[in-house]
Amino acid sequence: MVESVIVIMLLCFILFGIMQVSYLIAAKDVTSFAALASARAATVGMKEEFVNRVAQVVSIPTAGPSTHRIADSSPVGRGRVGGMWSRALHSAPESNQYWREKYNIPLYLGAVDQSVLPGILNYYNWTTASTRIDVQLSRSSDGRIEIYQKQYVPLSFPFAQLYYRGNMGYMRRRNGSRLVPRSKMVNDFRFEDHSALYLTY
């Protein structure tokens, strides 16, 4: 029994480590693409406020759960096991959150009044400065745009601080109960500024 407990703890440690590292790799890809998308928005002449919206929308996979109440229903439905399996194989399972984001993202990007944005789309990691994606836009005199983007991604899996020693800090959980480690994702892109070509038409 003692040997089984030791082996199970070791396997859990390895499993949690693999899951956390996989999440960090995915988060790095998401934040990198968010910086790229915001840089492309800036290079065609979009304002800085819209560039920030683009970065936020693209980084939804690292934004945490939605703060809006979404009905939890199975995309496969209820019924006999065989029927549910058949529907899962012959359809594209989509959640209520998928449909909400599909229709609300264009509204979020096109909203004129910034005060209505939280009512359209909002996520837990957008509500705090420590986890909200931050984009800094600068235009140089030589016709280049630089995007500096950073985001702190919470390391929510157990034992994260034991097997991850990267660019890490600590943050309070949403309920303020305890400190959890966080990883800093930083991306930097430089593009040629083509905004003059787009804004002339």
Backbone as a chain_set.jsonl record, in Angstrom:
{"seq": "MVESVIVIMLLCFILFGIMQVSYLIAAKDVTSFAALASARAATVGMKEEFVNRVAQVVSIPTAGPSTHRIADSSPVGRGRVGGMWSRALHSAPESNQYWREKYNIPLYLGAVDQSVLPGILNYYNWTTASTRIDVQLSRSSDGRIEIYQKQYVPLSFPFAQLYYRGNMGYMRRRNGSRLVPRSKMVNDFRFEDHSALYLTY", "coords": {"N": [[0.828, -1.207, 0.0], [1.925, 1.242, 0.805], [3.939, 1.531, -1.108], [2.313, 1.728, -3.37], [1.001, 4.166, -2.886], [3.16, 5.955, -2.999], [3.997, 5.607, -5.669], [1.662, 6.404, -7.029], [1.494, 9.096, -6.226], [3.835, 10.063, -7.444], [3.22, 9.61, -10.157], [0.991, 11.279, -10.42], [2.233, 13.731, -9.985], [3.901, 13.872, -12.247], [1.932, 13.814, -14.245], [0.42, 16.186, -13.72], [2.464, 17.992, -14.185], [2.997, 17.636, -16.942], [0.53, 18.463, -17.977], [0.456, 21.169, -17.143], [2.723, 22.269, -18.405], [1.976, 21.838, -21.053], [-0.225, 23.526, -21.18], [1.046, 25.997, -20.823], [2.615, 26.121, -23.146], [0.596, 26.252, -25.065], [-0.588, 28.663, -24.229], [1.493, 30.44, -24.716], [1.587, 30.345, -27.515], [-0.949, 31.411, -28.075], [-0.821, 34.035, -26.964], [1.28, 35.021, -28.482], [0.173, 35.001, -31.053], [-1.847, 36.832, -30.561], [-0.393, 39.186, -30.227], [0.655, 39.392, -32.808], [-1.708, 39.674, -34.348], [-2.722, 42.083, -33.307], [-0.654, 43.787, -34.067], [-0.904, 43.7, -36.85], [-3.394, 44.87, -37.091], [-2.746, 47.428, -36.27], [-0.956, 48.247, -38.224], [-2.494, 48.744, -40.438], [-3.756, 51.053, -39.849], [-5.547, 51.153, -37.674], [-6.943, 52.444, -34.633], [-5.393, 52.823, -31.363], [-7.024, 51.929, -29.281], [-8.759, 50.134, -30.547], [-6.876, 48.293, -31.399], [-6.124, 47.175, -28.959], [-8.526, 45.888, -28.346], [-8.577, 43.927, -30.342], [-6.377, 42.36, -29.567], [-7.329, 41.401, -27.115], [-9.575, 39.863, -27.895], [-8.411, 37.879, -29.504], [-6.922, 36.611, -27.58], [-8.715, 35.152, -26.064], [-8.68, 32.316, -25.446], [-6.858, 32.236, -23.271], [-8.115, 33.728, -21.399], [-9.594, 32.804, -19.308], [-12.599, 31.598, -17.575], [-15.881, 32.669, -18.714], [-17.481, 35.616, -17.483], [-20.132, 35.957, -17.809], [-23.283, 34.477, -17.337], [-23.778, 31.38, -18.632], [-25.847, 29.05, -20.089], [-25.494, 25.691, -19.315], [-25.338, 23.207, -21.397], [-25.31, 20.053, -22.943], [-23.67, 19.548, -26.029], [-24.163, 17.273, -27.407], [-26.508, 16.227, -26.469], [-29.295, 14.584, -24.805], [-30.304, 11.219, -24.059], [-30.409, 7.829, -25.257], [-27.411, 5.868, -25.011], [-26.335, 4.913, -27.425], [-27.599, 6.561, -29.327], [-26.629, 9.105, -28.608], [-23.913, 8.721, -29.099], [-23.955, 8.339, -31.868], [-24.872, 10.852, -32.754], [-22.745, 12.392, -31.922], [-20.728, 11.534, -33.627], [-21.634, 12.234, -36.15], [-22.033, 14.928, -36.255], [-21.101, 18.356, -35.587], [-20.017, 19.025, -32.587], [-20.962, 21.728, -30.598], [-20.755, 24.249, -28.177], [-22.845, 26.284, -25.98], [-21.36, 28.513, -25.259], [-19.675, 28.776, -27.431], [-21.463, 29.621, -29.466], [-22.304, 32.017, -28.339], [-19.909, 33.521, -28.317], [-19.374, 33.527, -31.052], [-21.294, 35.231, -32.168], [-21.063, 37.502, -30.613], [-18.456, 38.483, -30.679], [-18.005, 40.01, -33.136], [-19.742, 42.144, -32.462], [-18.469, 43.123, -30.212], [-16.021, 44.026, -31.246], [-16.923, 45.991, -32.982], [-18.241, 47.867, -31.445], [-19.108, 51.184, -30.592], [-19.335, 52.663, -28.242], [-17.38, 52.408, -25.456], [-18.196, 51.734, -22.921], [-20.094, 49.75, -23.035], [-18.817, 47.423, -23.556], [-18.062, 45.425, -21.502], [-20.556, 44.24, -21.107], [-20.989, 42.847, -23.423], [-18.842, 41.024, -23.993], [-16.938, 39.384, -21.576], [-14.419, 38.259, -19.365], [-12.904, 36.349, -16.696], [-10.114, 36.751, -16.425], [-9.864, 39.17, -17.66], [-10.749, 40.996, -15.901], [-8.965, 41.772, -13.964], [-5.994, 43.623, -13.416], [-3.63, 42.227, -13.269], [-3.819, 39.899, -14.768], [-4.89, 40.657, -17.151], [-4.544, 41.146, -20.635], [-1.986, 43.164, -21.925], [-1.236, 45.677, -24.154], [1.139, 47.598, -25.801], [1.579, 50.173, -27.992], [3.706, 51.622, -30.34], [4.895, 54.072, -32.592], [7.496, 54.604, -34.821], [9.839, 57.04, -36.136], [10.946, 56.194, -38.501], [9.033, 54.909, -39.969], [7.98, 52.539, -38.867], [6.136, 50.161, -36.885], [5.85, 49.169, -33.574], [4.895, 46.575, -31.474], [4.435, 45.825, -28.201], [3.623, 43.332, -26.122], [2.169, 41.879, -23.251], [1.218, 39.401, -20.843], [0.085, 38.0, -17.825], [-0.162, 34.704, -17.023], [-2.105, 32.604, -15.097], [-0.893, 29.851, -13.17], [-2.532, 27.189, -12.708], [-2.563, 24.494, -12.094], [-1.916, 21.853, -9.712], [1.107, 21.871, -7.706], [2.596, 23.529, -9.352], [4.592, 25.46, -8.893], [6.719, 23.89, -8.185], [7.806, 22.506, -10.374], [8.166, 24.401, -12.288], [10.207, 27.015, -13.111], [10.393, 29.384, -14.478], [9.889, 32.675, -15.857], [8.394, 33.776, -13.411], [5.871, 34.876, -11.161], [3.716, 35.839, -8.443], [0.209, 35.832, -7.694], [-2.99, 36.879, -6.421], [-5.764, 34.687, -5.957], [-9.066, 34.709, -7.527], [-10.97, 34.938, -5.5], [-9.377, 35.926, -3.537], [-8.208, 34.259, -1.667], [-5.745, 32.815, -1.542], [-2.277, 32.831, -2.604], [-1.273, 32.253, -5.939], [0.956, 30.851, -8.365], [2.189, 32.608, -11.277], [2.835, 33.009, -14.763], [4.8, 35.008, -16.866], [4.043, 36.135, -19.993], [5.566, 37.378, -22.805], [5.671, 39.25, -25.768], [6.995, 40.622, -28.769], [6.667, 42.577, -31.587], [7.596, 43.915, -34.76], [6.579, 45.937, -37.383], [6.257, 47.257, -40.721], [4.866, 50.461, -41.147], [1.937, 50.83, -42.658], [-0.223, 52.436, -42.565], [-0.745, 54.948, -43.712], [-1.247, 54.393, -46.379], [-3.67, 53.007, -46.277], [-5.397, 54.785, -45.0], [-5.751, 56.818, -46.798], [-7.709, 56.188, -48.553]], "CA": [[0.0, 0.0, 0.0], [2.816, 2.394, 0.861], [4.563, 1.659, -2.422], [1.299, 2.205, -4.31], [0.785, 5.583, -2.625], [4.324, 6.689, -3.506], [3.958, 5.566, -7.131], [0.536, 7.226, -7.484], [1.88, 10.498, -6.062], [4.816, 10.386, -8.479], [2.518, 9.678, -11.431], [0.192, 12.511, -10.412], [3.162, 14.845, -10.15], [4.297, 13.901, -13.655], [0.754, 14.153, -15.044], [0.146, 17.605, -13.555], [3.537, 18.729, -14.841], [2.767, 17.598, -18.389], [-0.638, 19.297, -18.283], [0.784, 22.57, -16.96], [3.645, 22.671, -19.468], [1.183, 21.898, -22.286], [-1.021, 24.751, -21.132], [1.95, 27.131, -21.028], [2.97, 26.165, -24.565], [-0.574, 26.767, -25.775], [-0.751, 30.073, -23.863], [2.523, 31.188, -25.437], [1.141, 30.465, -28.902], [-2.107, 32.31, -28.119], [-0.389, 35.414, -26.745], [2.093, 35.421, -29.621], [-0.737, 35.323, -32.149], [-2.548, 38.061, -30.185], [0.496, 40.299, -30.558], [0.724, 39.484, -34.263], [-2.973, 40.216, -34.849], [-2.81, 43.501, -32.943], [0.298, 44.518, -34.905], [-1.49, 43.813, -38.187], [-4.458, 45.873, -37.0], [-2.121, 48.751, -36.169], [-0.255, 48.618, -39.447], [-3.463, 49.21, -41.442], [-4.281, 52.341, -39.424], [-6.521, 51.097, -36.593], [-6.575, 53.187, -33.441], [-4.812, 52.003, -30.304], [-8.092, 51.289, -28.499], [-9.207, 48.975, -31.318], [-5.772, 47.329, -31.378], [-6.259, 46.463, -27.69], [-9.673, 44.981, -28.457], [-8.154, 42.783, -31.16], [-5.517, 41.513, -28.739], [-8.152, 40.731, -26.121], [-10.415, 38.851, -28.531], [-7.569, 36.765, -29.934], [-6.408, 35.925, -26.383], [-9.808, 34.552, -25.295], [-8.319, 31.02, -24.849], [-6.146, 32.405, -22.002], [-8.852, 34.724, -20.618], [-10.325, 32.188, -18.214], [-14.035, 31.41, -17.822], [-16.686, 33.866, -18.96], [-18.199, 36.135, -16.316], [-21.56, 35.917, -18.114], [-23.909, 33.191, -17.055], [-24.076, 30.654, -19.861], [-26.528, 27.79, -19.81], [-24.619, 24.543, -19.548], [-26.069, 22.123, -22.042], [-24.441, 19.19, -23.718], [-23.897, 19.671, -27.465], [-24.602, 15.988, -27.947], [-27.898, 16.043, -26.067], [-29.608, 13.487, -23.895], [-30.956, 10.076, -24.681], [-29.7, 6.564, -25.123], [-25.976, 5.981, -25.274], [-26.098, 4.726, -28.851], [-28.03, 7.75, -30.053], [-25.692, 10.194, -28.326], [-22.668, 8.421, -29.799], [-24.194, 8.564, -33.285], [-24.921, 12.294, -32.986], [-21.397, 12.935, -31.732], [-19.906, 11.192, -34.785], [-22.173, 12.786, -37.386], [-22.301, 16.356, -36.122], [-19.999, 19.15, -35.033], [-20.456, 19.474, -31.257], [-20.686, 23.133, -30.311], [-21.34, 24.633, -26.906], [-23.524, 27.575, -25.939], [-20.339, 29.558, -25.219], [-19.207, 28.964, -28.802], [-22.421, 30.444, -30.193], [-22.272, 33.36, -27.764], [-18.718, 34.208, -28.8], [-19.447, 33.684, -32.502], [-22.122, 36.386, -32.504], [-20.728, 38.68, -29.813], [-17.134, 39.028, -31.01], [-18.152, 41.163, -34.053], [-20.349, 43.261, -31.736], [-17.439, 43.646, -29.315], [-15.039, 44.77, -32.031], [-17.539, 47.118, -33.656], [-18.951, 48.766, -30.536], [-18.599, 52.558, -30.553], [-19.287, 53.068, -26.841], [-16.563, 51.46, -24.706], [-18.837, 51.351, -21.666], [-20.953, 48.579, -23.243], [-17.997, 46.257, -23.864], [-18.189, 44.323, -20.538], [-21.84, 43.558, -21.259], [-20.955, 42.011, -24.62], [-17.894, 39.947, -23.705], [-16.095, 39.635, -20.406], [-13.851, 37.035, -18.809], [-12.303, 36.575, -15.377], [-8.76, 37.291, -16.533], [-9.943, 40.545, -18.138], [-11.25, 41.87, -14.84], [-7.873, 42.186, -13.085], [-4.843, 44.162, -14.137], [-2.514, 41.295, -13.236], [-3.972, 38.859, -15.781], [-5.42, 41.24, -18.374], [-3.523, 41.315, -21.647], [-1.579, 44.565, -22.03], [-0.592, 45.944, -25.444], [1.698, 48.933, -25.932], [1.813, 50.472, -29.404], [4.57, 52.778, -30.586], [5.227, 54.313, -33.993], [8.804, 55.246, -34.924], [9.964, 58.03, -37.219], [11.383, 55.546, -39.737], [7.912, 54.225, -40.601], [7.771, 51.203, -38.315], [5.251, 50.007, -35.736], [6.302, 48.151, -32.62], [3.884, 46.099, -30.531], [4.956, 45.11, -27.027], [2.437, 42.74, -25.492], [2.458, 40.979, -22.138], [0.103, 38.896, -20.07], [0.417, 37.045, -16.771], [-1.046, 33.552, -17.112], [-2.079, 31.856, -13.829], [-0.531, 28.432, -13.196], [-3.59, 26.697, -11.837], [-2.435, 23.085, -11.769], [-1.18, 21.634, -8.46], [2.576, 21.717, -7.697], [3.169, 24.249, -10.486], [5.814, 26.152, -8.507], [7.795, 22.937, -7.964], [8.459, 22.08, -11.597], [8.312, 25.498, -13.243], [11.023, 28.08, -12.534], [10.59, 30.387, -15.506], [9.588, 34.065, -15.499], [7.22, 33.503, -12.6], [5.539, 35.695, -10.008], [2.562, 35.328, -7.7], [-0.986, 36.662, -7.739], [-4.104, 36.408, -5.615], [-6.883, 34.066, -6.654], [-10.178, 35.625, -7.699], [-11.61, 35.185, -4.214], [-8.389, 36.486, -2.629], [-7.916, 33.333, -0.577], [-4.341, 32.437, -1.445], [-1.428, 33.19, -3.73], [-0.99, 31.222, -6.928], [2.02, 31.313, -9.257], [1.797, 33.077, -12.594], [3.925, 33.078, -15.715], [4.737, 36.213, -17.682], [4.195, 35.919, -21.426], [5.955, 38.634, -23.449], [5.887, 39.17, -27.214], [7.384, 41.9, -29.362], [6.631, 42.515, -33.042], [7.852, 45.158, -35.491], [6.033, 45.914, -38.729], [6.259, 48.518, -41.452], [3.622, 51.202, -40.953], [1.241, 51.057, -43.928], [-1.486, 53.099, -42.26], [-0.959, 56.057, -44.633], [-1.82, 53.85, -47.629], [-5.063, 52.615, -46.032], [-6.206, 55.925, -44.555], [-5.96, 57.756, -47.894], [-8.863, 55.774, -49.351]], "C": [[0.867, 1.263, 0.0], [3.487, 2.618, -0.497], [3.569, 2.19, -3.453], [1.054, 3.695, -4.133], [1.93, 6.418, -3.192], [4.305, 6.745, -5.027], [2.837, 6.449, -7.667], [0.867, 8.709, -7.34], [2.875, 10.923, -7.126], [4.15, 10.516, -9.842], [1.651, 10.932, -11.526], [1.069, 13.738, -10.613], [3.581, 14.986, -11.604], [3.125, 14.332, -14.527], [0.429, 15.641, -14.947], [1.215, 18.462, -14.234], [3.352, 18.774, -16.349], [1.602, 18.501, -18.766], [-0.311, 20.781, -18.16], [1.73, 23.075, -18.051], [2.901, 22.767, -20.8], [0.351, 23.167, -22.325], [-0.153, 25.984, -21.371], [2.374, 27.254, -22.491], [1.808, 26.724, -25.377], [-0.782, 28.253, -25.488], [0.279, 30.941, -24.567], [2.129, 31.38, -26.892], [-0.007, 31.462, -29.022], [-1.667, 33.761, -27.961], [0.498, 35.915, -27.88], [1.206, 35.79, -30.808], [-1.539, 36.584, -31.842], [-1.693, 39.281, -30.502], [0.602, 40.487, -32.063], [-0.544, 40.105, -34.837], [-3.121, 41.694, -34.521], [-1.829, 44.342, -33.763], [-0.24, 44.695, -36.319], [-2.628, 44.826, -38.191], [-3.871, 47.28, -36.952], [-1.504, 49.188, -37.487], [-1.195, 49.055, -40.565], [-4.194, 50.459, -40.965], [-5.325, 52.31, -38.332], [-6.015, 51.863, -35.373], [-6.11, 52.241, -32.339], [-5.881, 51.285, -29.49], [-8.617, 50.052, -29.218], [-8.135, 47.899, -31.346], [-5.816, 46.521, -30.081], [-7.431, 45.493, -27.718], [-9.312, 43.735, -29.253], [-7.305, 41.827, -30.335], [-6.333, 40.751, -27.708], [-8.97, 39.606, -26.743], [-9.586, 37.64, -28.939], [-7.073, 35.961, -28.729], [-7.519, 35.327, -25.527], [-9.438, 33.175, -24.729], [-7.542, 31.115, -23.539], [-6.859, 33.379, -21.074], [-9.621, 34.117, -19.458], [-11.802, 32.037, -18.542], [-14.756, 32.736, -18.011], [-17.378, 34.301, -17.673], [-19.7, 36.169, -16.564], [-22.101, 34.525, -17.827], [-24.331, 32.542, -18.367], [-24.698, 29.323, -19.495], [-25.642, 26.632, -20.212], [-25.444, 23.402, -20.121], [-25.112, 21.324, -22.898], [-24.714, 19.359, -25.205], [-24.399, 18.387, -28.1], [-26.063, 15.738, -27.611], [-28.064, 14.867, -25.124], [-30.295, 12.357, -24.656], [-30.161, 8.812, -24.445], [-28.247, 6.733, -25.548], [-25.685, 5.845, -26.762], [-26.479, 5.938, -29.674], [-27.096, 8.918, -29.843], [-24.373, 9.97, -29.057], [-22.812, 8.685, -31.295], [-24.214, 10.053, -33.603], [-23.54, 12.922, -32.844], [-20.513, 12.672, -32.949], [-20.353, 11.911, -36.052], [-22.52, 14.265, -37.287], [-21.061, 17.043, -35.591], [-20.442, 19.662, -33.67], [-20.021, 20.908, -30.975], [-21.43, 23.52, -29.046], [-22.066, 25.967, -27.027], [-22.519, 28.721, -25.903], [-19.783, 29.823, -26.619], [-20.157, 29.881, -29.562], [-22.448, 31.863, -29.648], [-21.079, 34.148, -28.297], [-18.783, 34.456, -30.302], [-20.226, 34.932, -32.887], [-21.719, 37.651, -31.751], [-19.363, 39.263, -30.124], [-17.232, 40.156, -32.037], [-18.79, 42.373, -33.374], [-19.321, 43.923, -30.827], [-16.438, 44.501, -30.089], [-15.64, 46.028, -32.65], [-18.248, 48.102, -32.759], [-18.289, 50.14, -30.516], [-18.408, 53.02, -29.118], [-18.515, 52.015, -26.041], [-17.237, 50.981, -23.429], [-19.707, 50.102, -21.806], [-20.14, 47.305, -23.464], [-18.109, 45.139, -22.829], [-19.51, 43.579, -20.633], [-21.896, 42.647, -22.47], [-20.073, 40.794, -24.405], [-17.087, 40.328, -22.469], [-15.657, 38.296, -19.817], [-13.114, 37.371, -17.521], [-10.917, 37.188, -15.473], [-8.731, 38.691, -17.133], [-10.288, 41.514, -17.021], [-10.159, 42.336, -13.887], [-6.688, 42.644, -13.919], [-3.702, 43.156, -14.216], [-2.608, 40.224, -14.319], [-4.516, 39.4, -17.098], [-4.292, 41.45, -19.371], [-3.257, 42.806, -21.848], [-0.792, 44.742, -23.325], [-0.133, 47.387, -25.467], [2.117, 49.135, -27.388], [2.687, 51.709, -29.525], [4.902, 52.849, -32.074], [6.539, 55.094, -34.054], [8.833, 56.19, -36.115], [10.395, 57.399, -38.54], [10.292, 54.709, -40.384], [7.699, 52.809, -40.135], [6.842, 51.264, -37.104], [5.812, 48.904, -34.856], [5.172, 47.847, -31.648], [4.602, 45.337, -29.423], [3.749, 44.625, -26.242], [2.869, 41.792, -24.37], [1.164, 40.558, -21.455], [0.632, 37.918, -19.026], [-0.619, 35.926, -16.797], [-0.973, 32.782, -15.798], [-1.709, 30.392, -14.062], [-1.44, 27.716, -12.202], [-3.453, 25.236, -11.45], [-1.633, 22.906, -10.472], [0.32, 21.456, -8.697], [3.262, 22.5, -8.815], [4.493, 24.905, -10.116], [6.979, 25.203, -8.275], [8.54, 22.578, -9.239], [8.539, 23.165, -12.643], [9.044, 26.638, -12.56], [11.299, 29.17, -13.554], [10.341, 31.788, -14.979], [8.292, 34.075, -14.705], [7.089, 34.508, -11.462], [4.354, 35.072, -9.299], [1.425, 36.329, -7.777], [-2.043, 36.06, -6.825], [-5.14, 35.718, -6.499], [-8.045, 35.041, -6.708], [-10.883, 35.927, -6.388], [-10.64, 35.716, -3.16], [-7.933, 35.557, -1.531], [-6.427, 33.028, -0.437], [-3.594, 32.876, -2.688], [-1.249, 32.0, -4.657], [0.113, 31.741, -7.847], [1.454, 31.752, -10.603], [3.031, 33.163, -13.469], [3.731, 34.289, -16.618], [5.019, 35.863, -19.138], [4.465, 37.269, -22.089], [6.206, 38.366, -24.928], [6.151, 40.557, -27.755], [7.428, 41.731, -30.873], [6.918, 43.897, -33.616], [7.382, 44.989, -36.931], [6.281, 47.258, -39.402], [4.881, 49.165, -41.318], [3.017, 51.524, -42.324], [-0.055, 51.832, -43.727], [-1.774, 54.252, -43.228], [-1.595, 55.59, -45.934], [-3.305, 53.527, -47.446], [-5.933, 53.824, -45.707], [-6.445, 56.935, -45.665], [-7.177, 57.414, -48.734], [-10.123, 55.76, -48.492]], "O": [[0.58, 2.226, -0.712], [3.589, 3.749, -0.972], [3.927, 3.001, -4.306], [0.912, 4.418, -5.119], [1.699, 7.466, -3.794], [4.563, 7.795, -5.616], [3.03, 7.167, -8.648], [0.556, 9.499, -8.231], [2.774, 12.028, -7.66], [4.473, 11.426, -10.605], [1.581, 11.569, -12.577], [0.694, 14.67, -11.324], [3.614, 16.095, -12.137], [3.3, 15.13, -15.448], [0.189, 16.291, -15.964], [0.917, 19.52, -14.788], [3.529, 19.824, -16.969], [1.672, 19.224, -19.76], [-0.755, 21.575, -18.989], [1.558, 24.182, -18.561], [3.164, 23.673, -21.591], [0.232, 23.81, -23.368], [-0.578, 26.917, -22.054], [2.48, 28.362, -23.017], [1.999, 27.559, -26.261], [-1.113, 29.019, -26.393], [-0.029, 32.062, -24.972], [2.316, 32.463, -27.446], [-0.042, 32.264, -29.955], [-2.087, 34.625, -28.731], [0.473, 37.101, -28.208], [1.463, 36.781, -31.492], [-1.882, 37.332, -32.757], [-2.201, 40.292, -30.986], [0.634, 41.619, -32.545], [-0.471, 40.965, -35.715], [-3.587, 42.474, -35.351], [-2.134, 45.481, -34.115], [-0.043, 45.75, -36.921], [-2.814, 45.555, -39.166], [-4.433, 48.213, -37.526], [-1.529, 50.371, -37.826], [-0.754, 49.669, -41.537], [-5.155, 50.888, -41.603], [-5.948, 53.338, -38.065], [-4.813, 51.923, -35.118], [-6.383, 51.041, -32.364], [-5.67, 50.153, -29.053], [-8.891, 49.034, -28.582], [-8.454, 46.71, -31.318], [-5.572, 45.314, -30.097], [-7.34, 44.393, -27.173], [-9.692, 42.623, -28.886], [-7.497, 40.612, -30.399], [-6.063, 39.578, -27.45], [-9.051, 38.514, -26.18], [-10.009, 36.501, -28.741], [-6.829, 34.76, -28.847], [-7.281, 35.02, -24.358], [-9.848, 32.873, -23.609], [-7.56, 30.164, -22.758], [-6.287, 33.815, -20.075], [-10.245, 34.85, -18.691], [-12.217, 32.316, -19.666], [-14.309, 33.781, -17.537], [-17.806, 33.469, -16.874], [-20.47, 36.387, -15.629], [-21.426, 33.522, -18.061], [-25.14, 33.091, -19.115], [-24.151, 28.564, -18.695], [-25.104, 26.6, -21.319], [-26.164, 22.718, -19.393], [-24.2, 21.883, -23.508], [-25.873, 19.32, -25.618], [-24.984, 18.4, -29.183], [-26.779, 15.104, -28.386], [-27.09, 14.242, -24.703], [-30.798, 12.547, -25.764], [-29.337, 8.743, -23.533], [-27.905, 7.617, -26.333], [-24.867, 6.59, -27.302], [-25.771, 6.307, -30.611], [-26.794, 9.65, -30.785], [-23.78, 10.916, -29.576], [-21.887, 9.2, -31.923], [-23.64, 10.48, -34.605], [-23.203, 13.867, -33.556], [-19.648, 13.485, -33.274], [-19.536, 12.17, -36.935], [-23.226, 14.795, -38.145], [-20.094, 16.393, -35.195], [-21.177, 20.647, -33.602], [-18.845, 21.247, -31.104], [-22.594, 23.162, -28.865], [-21.932, 26.683, -28.02], [-22.785, 29.789, -26.454], [-19.459, 30.962, -26.955], [-19.714, 30.817, -30.229], [-22.6, 32.815, -30.413], [-21.22, 35.309, -28.683], [-18.299, 35.482, -30.78], [-19.856, 35.622, -33.836], [-22.005, 38.758, -32.208], [-19.131, 40.441, -29.854], [-16.595, 41.191, -31.84], [-18.423, 43.51, -33.673], [-19.305, 45.147, -30.69], [-16.054, 45.578, -29.632], [-14.941, 47.026, -32.825], [-18.808, 49.084, -33.248], [-17.065, 50.248, -30.435], [-17.426, 53.696, -28.809], [-18.942, 50.863, -25.956], [-16.884, 49.923, -22.907], [-20.026, 49.46, -20.806], [-20.712, 46.219, -23.55], [-18.241, 43.981, -23.226], [-19.58, 42.404, -20.275], [-22.753, 41.767, -22.544], [-20.508, 39.661, -24.611], [-16.616, 41.458, -22.343], [-16.425, 37.334, -19.778], [-12.746, 38.521, -17.281], [-10.577, 38.063, -14.677], [-7.685, 39.34, -17.122], [-10.134, 42.725, -17.179], [-10.408, 43.222, -13.069], [-6.423, 42.108, -14.995], [-2.887, 43.222, -15.137], [-1.584, 39.692, -14.747], [-4.593, 38.655, -18.075], [-3.203, 41.883, -18.995], [-4.188, 43.608, -21.93], [0.194, 44.045, -23.564], [-0.912, 48.298, -25.189], [2.906, 48.365, -27.936], [2.43, 52.726, -28.881], [5.154, 51.834, -32.723], [6.674, 56.133, -33.407], [7.964, 56.144, -36.986], [10.225, 58.01, -39.595], [10.579, 53.886, -41.253], [7.281, 51.956, -40.918], [6.772, 52.271, -36.4], [6.199, 47.84, -35.339], [4.569, 48.754, -31.074], [5.283, 44.341, -29.67], [2.951, 45.427, -25.757], [3.808, 41.011, -24.524], [0.159, 41.268, -21.488], [1.516, 37.11, -19.31], [-1.811, 36.172, -16.616], [0.109, 32.343, -15.41], [-2.156, 29.774, -15.028], [-1.147, 27.65, -11.008], [-4.163, 24.776, -10.556], [-0.762, 23.722, -10.17], [0.746, 20.96, -9.74], [4.389, 22.176, -9.19], [5.423, 24.915, -10.923], [8.12, 25.652, -8.176], [9.753, 22.368, -9.214], [8.936, 22.898, -13.777], [8.575, 27.172, -11.555], [12.344, 29.816, -13.494], [10.554, 32.062, -13.798], [7.222, 34.347, -15.25], [8.086, 34.931, -10.876], [4.026, 33.908, -9.528], [1.653, 37.532, -7.91], [-1.993, 34.875, -6.496], [-5.361, 36.116, -7.643], [-8.034, 36.071, -6.034], [-11.345, 37.048, -6.178], [-11.033, 35.935, -2.014], [-7.33, 36.006, -0.556], [-5.908, 32.988, 0.678], [-4.197, 33.246, -3.695], [-1.091, 30.868, -4.201], [0.199, 32.946, -8.084], [0.376, 31.319, -11.01], [4.14, 33.365, -12.975], [2.622, 34.557, -17.078], [6.092, 35.362, -19.474], [3.672, 38.2, -21.945], [6.862, 37.391, -25.296], [5.603, 41.544, -27.266], [8.13, 40.861, -31.389], [6.536, 44.915, -33.039], [7.741, 44.025, -37.608], [6.49, 48.27, -38.733], [3.857, 48.482, -41.371], [3.521, 52.379, -43.053], [-0.895, 51.878, -44.626], [-2.938, 54.509, -43.536], [-2.396, 56.312, -46.527], [-4.106, 53.749, -48.354], [-7.096, 53.87, -46.108], [-7.269, 57.834, -45.498], [-7.636, 58.23, -49.532], [-11.203, 55.436, -48.986]]}, "num_chains": 1, "name": "protein.A"}
